[in-house]
Amino acid sequence: MDEYDYSILKNCQPGCTVFFASAGYYLKDIWPEIEVVEMHPVVQTFYPDVYICQDRSQLSNILPRKVDNFAIVNNRGDIWTELENITEYCKHYVQAMNDGCRFFYSFRDTQIVGVNRLTIDMEQHFLEWAQSLKSIGLELVWNSIYFNRKVPDQNGYYDQLENPDTTNGNLKFWFVYKGQPWNRVE
């Protein structure tokens, strides 16, 4: 478990918690309340206690009950898509949520296509997207939008590494679905 996983678990409320397409099975041994949902059946070959949902639109039919906490941590199934598609995915996710559900969603900006990174304010772009999800009942509670600010080394060269946090994503958003925002536990 890393620091970001731990911060999600500290901010979960009592009730059913789902980790969707985020390798949640590695947390279930220490947090048995987690329901693990993965998109690829191969996961059942090494972790049988998992729900398989290959089509997000079927998520609410696969789970035995609606959930109170829903986490997606840098789902590799959300790559090479546009923010409009992420919004469509979120419409499926909320169908599996109880009112008041806490929704933790993170991804890497490099997974999103159709954005001219040279002509727009990227922080504003992603923040406005997150705020737009209020139209489907998701109110933004907390966010961390981090783009590495490159500085030259002692020789005047810049590193060519990608944005930080390739494990959890450099864009982190926490929402509440049709409920009251909470005070984030540090």
CORVEN-V51592 format. One record per residue. SS is DSSP state (~ for helix, > for strand, _ for the rest). PHI is phi in degrees with one decimal (999 if undefined). PSI is psi in degrees with one decimal (none if undefined). Layout:
ss & phi & psi
SS & PHI & PSI
SS & PHI & PSI
//
This chain:
ss & phi & psi
_ & 999 & 135.5
_ & -105.3 & -179.0
~ & -62.0 & -38.4
~ & -69.4 & -43.0
~ & -55.9 & -45.6
~ & -62.6 & -39.4
~ & -66.0 & -35.1
~ & -64.1 & -49.9
~ & -61.3 & -36.6
~ & -65.3 & -24.2
~ & -101.1 & 1.9
_ & -72.5 & 147.5
_ & -98.2 & 165.4
_ & -57.8 & 145.6
_ & 127.2 & -168.1
_ & -76.6 & 130.5
> & -119.3 & 128.9
> & -115.1 & 134.4
> & -108.3 & 117.0
> & -104.5 & 123.5
_ & 48.9 & 40.7
_ & -136.2 & 25.1
_ & 55.4 & 38.8
_ & -64.1 & -17.0
~ & -60.4 & -26.3
~ & -75.9 & -13.8
~ & -95.3 & -23.1
~ & -61.0 & -31.9
_ & -64.6 & -29.6
_ & -103.8 & -12.2
_ & -135.7 & 78.1
_ & -62.9 & -16.5
_ & -71.9 & -12.3
> & -70.6 & 133.4
> & -98.5 & 127.9
> & -101.6 & 127.4
> & -124.5 & 125.3
> & -123.9 & 159.2
_ & -92.5 & -15.6
_ & -116.9 & 122.5
_ & -56.2 & -23.8
_ & -57.9 & -26.6
~ & -59.8 & -34.9
~ & -64.8 & -19.5
~ & -70.0 & -27.3
~ & -117.3 & -11.3
_ & -142.6 & 89.2
_ & -67.9 & -23.5
_ & -85.8 & 63.0
_ & -141.8 & 144.2
> & -90.0 & 138.6
> & -106.8 & 127.6
_ & -135.8 & 94.8
_ & -80.6 & -17.7
_ & -127.2 & 113.7
~ & -53.5 & -30.9
~ & -65.6 & -16.0
~ & -96.4 & 0.1
~ & -54.8 & -47.9
~ & -67.4 & -20.9
~ & -83.3 & -24.6
~ & -83.2 & -38.5
_ & -74.8 & 144.9
_ & -73.7 & -17.0
_ & -158.7 & 166.2
_ & -73.2 & 158.5
> & -113.3 & 160.2
> & -106.9 & -17.3
> & -142.8 & 135.9
> & -138.7 & 120.0
> & -121.3 & 135.7
> & -130.4 & 115.9
> & -114.2 & 99.6
_ & 51.0 & 52.7
_ & -60.7 & 119.3
~ & -68.1 & -13.1
~ & -76.8 & -9.0
~ & -99.8 & 20.7
_ & -91.1 & 158.9
_ & 54.3 & 51.1
> & -138.9 & 175.3
_ & -102.3 & 158.9
~ & -58.5 & -32.2
~ & -59.9 & -36.4
~ & -70.9 & -36.9
~ & -61.6 & -39.8
~ & -60.3 & -42.7
~ & -62.6 & -40.0
~ & -61.2 & -42.8
~ & -61.8 & -32.3
~ & -63.2 & -33.4
~ & -73.3 & -41.4
~ & -61.3 & -42.9
~ & -65.3 & -21.5
_ & -65.9 & -20.1
_ & -97.9 & 3.7
> & -104.4 & 141.4
> & -73.8 & 155.3
> & -57.1 & 139.5
> & 87.0 & -0.5
> & -60.4 & 139.0
> & -93.3 & 127.1
> & -118.3 & 117.4
> & -108.5 & 116.6
> & -134.7 & 125.5
> & -136.4 & 151.2
> & -161.0 & 173.3
_ & -98.8 & 137.8
~ & -60.6 & -28.5
~ & -70.6 & -10.1
~ & -80.3 & -14.2
> & -97.8 & 130.0
_ & -105.8 & 172.0
_ & 79.1 & 19.4
_ & -123.3 & 124.8
_ & -87.4 & 97.5
_ & -65.7 & -12.3
_ & -91.3 & -15.3
_ & -115.2 & -6.0
_ & -126.3 & 159.2
_ & -79.5 & 105.6
~ & -64.1 & -40.1
~ & -61.5 & -46.0
~ & -63.6 & -41.4
~ & -57.9 & -49.5
~ & -74.0 & -34.8
~ & -65.7 & -43.3
~ & -62.1 & -38.2
~ & -60.6 & -48.4
~ & -60.2 & -41.9
~ & -67.1 & -28.7
~ & -67.7 & -19.6
~ & -70.0 & -6.9
~ & -58.2 & -27.8
~ & -64.1 & -18.7
~ & -112.5 & 16.1
_ & 95.7 & 3.2
> & -99.6 & 115.8
> & -101.5 & 128.5
> & -69.1 & 126.8
> & -105.2 & -39.2
> & -155.0 & 151.1
> & -150.3 & 155.6
> & -137.1 & 112.0
> & -115.1 & 112.5
_ & -127.5 & 120.9
_ & -116.8 & 127.4
_ & -62.4 & 128.1
_ & -92.2 & 112.2
_ & -77.1 & 135.2
_ & -130.2 & 145.5
_ & -71.0 & 150.9
_ & -79.0 & -172.3
_ & -62.7 & -19.5
_ & -96.5 & 0.9
_ & 87.8 & 9.1
_ & -98.2 & 152.3
_ & -104.0 & 144.1
_ & -71.5 & 158.6
_ & -112.0 & 25.1
_ & -76.0 & 156.1
_ & -73.4 & 179.3
_ & -58.4 & 156.3
_ & -70.3 & 170.1
_ & 58.0 & 60.6
_ & -72.7 & -13.8
_ & -79.3 & -50.8
_ & -101.4 & -13.1
_ & 96.5 & 145.7
_ & -90.1 & -2.5
> & -118.2 & 116.7
> & -125.6 & 128.1
> & -132.7 & 133.6
> & -119.0 & 131.2
> & -126.3 & 165.2
> & -122.7 & 137.9
> & -96.0 & 115.5
_ & 45.1 & 53.0
_ & -157.7 & -169.1
_ & -92.0 & 135.2
_ & -61.1 & 156.0
_ & -118.9 & 162.8
_ & -83.6 & 118.8
_ & -59.5 & 132.8
_ & -85.7 & 122.9
_ & -76.4 & none
//
